[in-house]
Amino acid sequence: MEMGFITMAKMIHCKTCNMEIAKSAKICPACGAKNKKSFYTKWWVWAIAIVVIIGIATSQGNGSPNSTAQTANATTSSTASPGIDTKSNATKQESKEPKFGTGQYLVGKDISAGLYKVKLTDTFTKMGYVERSKDLDMSTDSILANIILSGDGYVEIKDTDVAVKLQGVEITPIDIKSLTPNLKNEVSDGIYLVGIDIKPGTYKTEVTDTTTNMGYVERAKAVSMGMNDIIANEVVQGPGYVKVLDTDFAIRVQGAKLTLQK
């Protein structure tokens, strides 16, 4: 259930597949999802208000000192090498890595470009927001890419970005080559690296979002939050199947559950 921002006059992004559609359209011509303006508008105003309150309470700090993540910087085009570092070495590296929480950061000054592990910290709305921007004008044209997350995952910050905005999340730089695979047979909301978090194979899909009765599954070649990252995606409205390939970099899941088939 992809949510985006208005990118030009009278045009919006489909909240399910992120394709650009007319603001007045009742359904998305690409995926067939309903354009429920009133529901998401009310949700977004409410969610922003919650995030602002939380941000004031925490003085938009650099994240919770008790949270954990994985280490260093990386490139989204790399593939994982299983079992390179031991857990003890990984723990030592994690403790030295900076964490960034709700706030806005200048790329190259406050925060470095690279691959980051994202942890959801907003336990009230259970949603977070990450935005890459080309300037500090605060206009919709400033946004290079953005994403609303309903689970933990990964994002890439590029060295050409001017700033990064975070709400309801904490991000930590990681080195993909040093990650120890922890492959799961079942995943739900979040972004998962293929070969690190999830193995290639055929997965059964099941919708878990009881509000819209729709789910979203995406195969991606990168996690920079842009449309060019998407290899293929689908809005699911009932049980089905999806095949994860070993050439995929990441899998994004929202409002659905994936279970590996034997």
C-alpha positions in Angstrom: 0.0 0.0 0.0 2.4 2.5 -1.3 1.7 6.1 -0.2 3.4 9.1 -1.9 3.1 12.8 -2.3 1.7 15.1 -5.0 4.4 15.6 -7.6 2.6 18.0 -9.9 -0.7 19.9 -10.2 -3.7 17.7 -9.9 -1.6 14.5 -10.0 -0.9 12.1 -7.1 0.8 8.8 -6.5 -1.4 5.7 -6.2 -1.3 4.7 -2.5 -1.0 1.0 -3.5 1.5 0.8 -6.4 2.9 4.4 -6.4 2.1 5.0 -10.0 1.2 8.6 -10.9 -2.5 9.1 -11.4 -5.0 11.9 -11.7 -6.2 13.3 -8.4 -9.8 12.9 -9.5 -9.4 9.2 -10.5 -11.6 6.8 -8.6 -9.4 3.9 -9.3 -5.7 3.4 -10.3 -5.5 2.4 -14.0 -2.3 0.5 -13.3 -3.3 -1.7 -10.4 -7.1 -1.2 -10.0 -6.9 0.0 -6.4 -9.5 2.5 -5.2 -8.3 6.1 -4.7 -9.6 6.5 -1.1 -8.7 10.1 -0.6 -10.6 10.9 2.5 -9.4 7.8 4.4 -5.7 8.4 3.8 -5.9 12.1 4.1 -7.4 11.8 7.6 -4.8 9.1 8.5 -1.9 11.2 7.3 -2.9 14.3 9.2 -3.4 12.2 12.3 -0.1 10.4 11.9 1.9 13.6 11.3 0.4 15.1 14.4 1.5 12.0 16.4 4.9 12.1 14.9 5.3 15.9 15.7 4.3 15.3 19.3 6.8 12.5 19.6 9.4 14.6 17.9 9.0 17.5 20.3 9.0 15.1 23.3 12.3 13.6 22.2 13.8 16.9 20.9 14.2 15.1 17.6 17.2 13.2 19.0 19.4 10.7 17.2 17.4 7.7 18.3 17.1 5.4 21.3 20.4 4.3 22.8 18.9 0.8 23.6 18.0 -0.1 20.1 20.2 -2.5 18.0 21.0 -2.7 14.4 23.7 -4.0 12.0 26.9 -2.3 10.8 28.7 0.0 8.4 28.0 1.3 4.8 27.3 -0.6 1.6 26.0 -0.5 -2.0 22.6 -1.7 -3.1 24.1 -3.6 -6.1 26.1 -6.0 -4.0 25.0 -9.6 -3.1 25.5 -11.1 0.3 28.4 -13.5 1.2 27.0 -15.8 3.9 28.6 -16.2 7.3 31.6 -13.8 6.9 31.6 -12.3 10.4 31.1 -14.0 13.8 28.3 -12.8 16.1 30.8 -11.5 18.6 32.6 -9.3 16.0 29.2 -8.1 14.6 28.2 -7.1 18.2 31.4 -5.1 18.6 30.9 -3.3 15.3 27.2 -2.5 16.1 28.1 -0.7 19.3 30.4 1.7 17.4 28.0 2.6 14.6 25.9 5.8 14.8 22.1 5.7 15.0 19.8 8.4 13.5 16.3 8.9 14.8 13.5 11.4 14.0 14.8 14.5 12.4 16.4 15.9 9.3 20.1 15.3 8.4 22.4 16.8 5.8 24.1 14.1 3.7 27.9 14.4 3.9 27.7 16.5 7.0 25.4 14.8 9.5 25.0 11.5 7.8 26.9 9.5 5.3 25.6 7.9 2.0 25.2 4.2 2.1 22.9 1.3 3.0 21.0 1.6 6.3 19.0 -0.8 8.5 15.7 0.7 9.4 14.0 0.0 12.8 10.4 1.2 13.4 10.3 3.1 16.7 6.8 4.6 16.6 4.9 2.0 18.6 1.7 4.0 18.6 1.0 4.3 14.8 3.4 1.4 14.0 4.5 3.4 10.9 7.6 5.3 10.0 8.6 7.7 7.2 11.9 8.2 5.3 12.5 10.9 2.7 15.4 11.7 0.4 15.5 15.3 -0.8 17.5 17.4 -3.3 17.2 20.7 -1.3 15.8 22.2 1.8 12.9 24.1 0.3 10.3 21.9 1.9 8.3 21.8 -1.3 7.0 18.6 -3.0 9.5 19.2 -5.8 12.3 18.8 -3.2 11.4 15.2 -2.7 13.6 12.7 -4.6 12.0 9.6 -3.1 10.1 8.7 0.0 8.4 5.8 1.7 6.0 5.0 4.5 7.1 1.8 6.3 4.8 -0.5 8.3 7.7 -2.7 9.4 11.5 -2.8 9.8 13.6 -2.8 6.6 16.4 -1.1 4.7 16.9 2.2 2.8 19.8 3.6 0.7 21.0 7.1 1.0 22.9 8.4 -2.0 25.8 10.8 -2.1 23.9 13.1 -4.4 21.1 13.6 -1.8 21.1 16.9 0.1 19.1 15.8 3.1 17.3 12.9 4.7 14.2 13.2 6.8 13.2 10.6 9.3 10.0 10.2 11.3 9.1 7.3 13.6 12.2 5.3 12.7 15.8 4.7 13.7 18.4 3.9 11.0 21.9 2.4 11.4 24.6 2.1 8.6 25.4 -1.5 7.7 27.9 -3.4 5.6 26.0 -5.9 3.6 29.2 -8.1 3.1 29.5 -8.6 6.8 25.9 -9.6 7.5 25.3 -13.1 8.8 22.2 -14.6 7.0 19.2 -15.2 9.2 16.8 -16.7 6.6 13.1 -16.8 7.5 10.5 -19.1 6.0 7.7 -16.6 6.9 7.7 -12.8 6.7 5.1 -10.0 7.0 5.3 -6.2 6.8 8.8 -4.9 6.1 11.7 -5.0 3.6 13.9 -8.1 3.4 17.2 -8.6 1.7 17.3 -11.7 -0.5 19.9 -14.1 0.7 20.2 -12.4 4.1 16.6 -12.3 5.5 14.7 -14.3 3.0 15.7 -17.1 0.6 14.7 -17.4 -3.1 11.8 -19.6 -3.7 8.0 -19.8 -4.1 6.0 -18.2 -1.4 2.3 -18.3 -0.6 0.8 -14.9 0.0 -2.0 -14.1 2.5 -3.6 -10.7 3.0 -3.3 -9.5 6.7 -4.7 -6.0 6.3 -8.3 -6.3 7.5 -9.0 -2.5 6.9 -8.5 -2.5 3.1 -8.4 -6.3 2.6 -5.5 -5.7 0.3 -1.8 -6.4 0.5 1.3 -5.3 -1.5 4.3 -7.4 -2.6 7.3 -5.9 -4.4 10.5 -7.4 -5.9 13.2 -4.8 -5.9 16.7 -4.3 -7.3 17.5 -1.6 -4.8 16.1 0.1 -1.7 16.6 3.8 -2.6 12.7 4.2 -2.4 12.4 5.3 -6.1 10.2 3.8 -8.8 13.3 2.6 -10.6 14.0 0.2 -7.8 10.9 -1.9 -8.6 11.5 -5.0 -10.7 7.8 -6.1 -10.3 5.0 -5.6 -7.9 1.5 -6.7 -7.2 -1.6 -5.7 -5.2 -3.0 -8.9 -3.6 -6.6 -9.2 -2.6 -6.7 -12.8 -1.6 -4.5 -15.9 -1.3 -1.9 -16.4 -4.0 1.8 -17.0 -4.8 4.9 -15.1 -5.6 8.3 -16.3 -6.8 11.4 -14.6 -5.2 14.4 -14.9 -7.5 18.0 -15.1 -6.4 18.7 -12.1 -8.6 16.3 -9.9 -6.6 18.0 -7.6 -4.1 15.0 -7.1 -1.7 11.4 -8.0 -1.1 8.9 -5.5 0.2 5.7 -6.6 2.0 2.8 -4.6 3.3 -0.5 -5.8 4.5 0.4 -9.4 3.7 2.3 -12.5 4.9 4.6 -14.6 2.7 5.2 -18.3 3.6 7.9 -20.4 1.9 6.5 -23.4 0.1 8.4 -26.7 0.2 
